[in-house]
Amino acid sequence: MNPALETLMLAFSGEGRVAAPERALFLGAEAHPELRLWPDLTGWQALKPLAVAWDKAGLRREHVVPAEKWPVVMVLPGKSRDAILSEFAMARHHLAPGGTLVAAMPNTTGAGRFEKELSKATGGITSIQKNKCRVFFAVDDGSWNETLFAEWSALGELKKIPGTDYTTQAGIFSSERIDPGSQLLIEHLPGDLSGNLADPGSGWGFLSSEALKRFPKIKRIDLFDSDARALDCARLNLAGEDTRTGFHWHDVTTGLPGTYDAILMNPPFHDGRTTDVDLGKAFLTSAADSLRKGGRLFLVANRQLPYEAVLDSTRLTWNRITEDKTYKLIFAQKR
Ligand SMILES: C[S@@+](CC[C@H](N)C(=O)[O-])C[C@H]1O[C@@H](n2cnc3c(N)ncnc32)[C@H](O)[C@@H]1O
């Protein structure tokens, strides 16, 4: 179980802690057995595998947080500074007067620093450290610094990547710039790209958008991402391509629900918290399974990632097309 979640739950056990609430909202919701006993809990989770786990635990989830206030709002924030602060602001926005805001984070993502940040807006804060994580909570006494929360809220608004028309949002992959690995891939794609394509781990849609602009013989691209916020940005970035695109909030490690002529891919190799080469390997397996015979895979990856061995174990022949200091391009074909 996520140690930050274990630590979060400590805020509700013992003297001087937060009383188990009648109603609560959980942003970045992750399932914990004790939460099933809470009478009225609403969860919000942008990441598909965690949302599925929440649903499986029989807990209620909203895809978009309703315009309501709750006496307790809990948050397990993301990793980047802007995403974390904007999630504090989102939690504050949904907190009823006199309510308690509870946040938990691993020390490795700066729990101490962000506790201090939150206390700049809330004043008095209580903190518990355990499991190499910290949970901290503050009670709204009417004196919170709403100007600071408004600044943090703005950090989470949609924004453009400078010099482009691409829309992104704090917290999603490569929200500040076009990923150089993906740029390298686009520059090396062959001119005969056509038919039905998939873009697993599409993020905000760079690969699909550029491919559709450059290769008119592409009939359709299905974009798959586990992060609902990234997919929402992709929808905006591919607006106008409605007839040639499909958007899927989907965990690619569970396979792809289609058969494709070609797959474009810059696979993830961490799950948002830890480096996980197995995640990238699972992407390769899903891609290999869903290519038609003769179908082609166009892959970019960090040079050190051991993907060639995975390709050897599938029915794909592959070539390393090029590499630079950081990335390698591997093109493969299904036998
Ligand atoms: C390296 S990024 C590439 C993004 C995009 N293709 C680009 O080139 O900018 C990998 C993407 O995979 C997504 N991802 C991570 N785990 C996933 C999973 N299990 N299923 C689907 N997508 C996932 C991440 O949200 C991220 O957007």
The ligand as an SDF file (V2000), in Angstrom:
LIG
                    3D

 27 29  0  0  0  0  0  0  0  0999 V2000
    6.6640    9.3150  -21.4210 C   0  0  0  0  0  0  0  0  0  0  0  0
    4.9970    9.9030  -21.3820 S   0  0  0  0  0  0  0  0  0  0  0  0
    4.6850   10.1740  -23.1220 C   0  0  0  0  0  0  0  0  0  0  0  0
    3.5640   11.1460  -23.3710 C   0  0  0  0  0  0  0  0  0  0  0  0
    3.3280   11.5270  -24.8350 C   0  0  0  0  0  0  0  0  0  0  0  0
    3.2170   10.3650  -25.6940 N   0  0  0  0  0  0  0  0  0  0  0  0
    4.4010   12.4460  -25.3240 C   0  0  0  0  0  0  0  0  0  0  0  0
    5.1360   12.0070  -26.1970 O   0  0  0  0  0  0  0  0  0  0  0  0
    4.4790   13.5880  -24.8730 O   0  0  0  0  0  0  0  0  0  0  0  0
    4.0790    8.4660  -20.9590 C   0  0  0  0  0  0  0  0  0  0  0  0
    2.5870    8.6440  -20.7370 C   0  0  0  0  0  0  0  0  0  0  0  0
    2.0690    7.3850  -20.2910 O   0  0  0  0  0  0  0  0  0  0  0  0
    1.0200    7.6290  -19.3660 C   0  0  0  0  0  0  0  0  0  0  0  0
    0.8530    6.4120  -18.5480 N   0  0  0  0  0  0  0  0  0  0  0  0
    1.5410    6.0100  -17.4460 C   0  0  0  0  0  0  0  0  0  0  0  0
    1.0940    4.8230  -17.0020 N   0  0  0  0  0  0  0  0  0  0  0  0
    0.0920    4.4640  -17.8470 C   0  0  0  0  0  0  0  0  0  0  0  0
   -0.7680    3.3240  -17.9280 C   0  0  0  0  0  0  0  0  0  0  0  0
   -0.6730    2.3180  -17.0580 N   0  0  0  0  0  0  0  0  0  0  0  0
   -1.6820    3.2850  -18.9240 N   0  0  0  0  0  0  0  0  0  0  0  0
   -1.7860    4.3040  -19.8150 C   0  0  0  0  0  0  0  0  0  0  0  0
   -1.0000    5.3990  -19.7890 N   0  0  0  0  0  0  0  0  0  0  0  0
   -0.0730    5.4770  -18.8200 C   0  0  0  0  0  0  0  0  0  0  0  0
    1.4640    8.8540  -18.5910 C   0  0  0  0  0  0  0  0  0  0  0  0
    0.3340    9.5130  -18.0500 O   0  0  0  0  0  0  0  0  0  0  0  0
    2.1680    9.6720  -19.7000 C   0  0  0  0  0  0  0  0  0  0  0  0
    1.2740   10.5740  -20.2760 O   0  0  0  0  0  0  0  0  0  0  0  0
  1  2  1  0
  2  3  1  0
  2 10  1  0
  3  4  1  0
  4  5  1  0
  5  6  1  0
  5  7  1  0
  7  8  2  0
  7  9  1  0
 10 11  1  0
 11 12  1  0
 11 26  1  0
 12 13  1  0
 13 14  1  0
 13 24  1  0
 14 15  1  0
 14 23  1  0
 15 16  2  0
 16 17  1  0
 17 18  1  0
 17 23  2  0
 18 19  1  0
 18 20  2  0
 20 21  1  0
 21 22  2  0
 22 23  1  0
 24 25  1  0
 24 26  1  0
 26 27  1  0
M  CHG  2   2   1   9  -1
M  END
$$$$
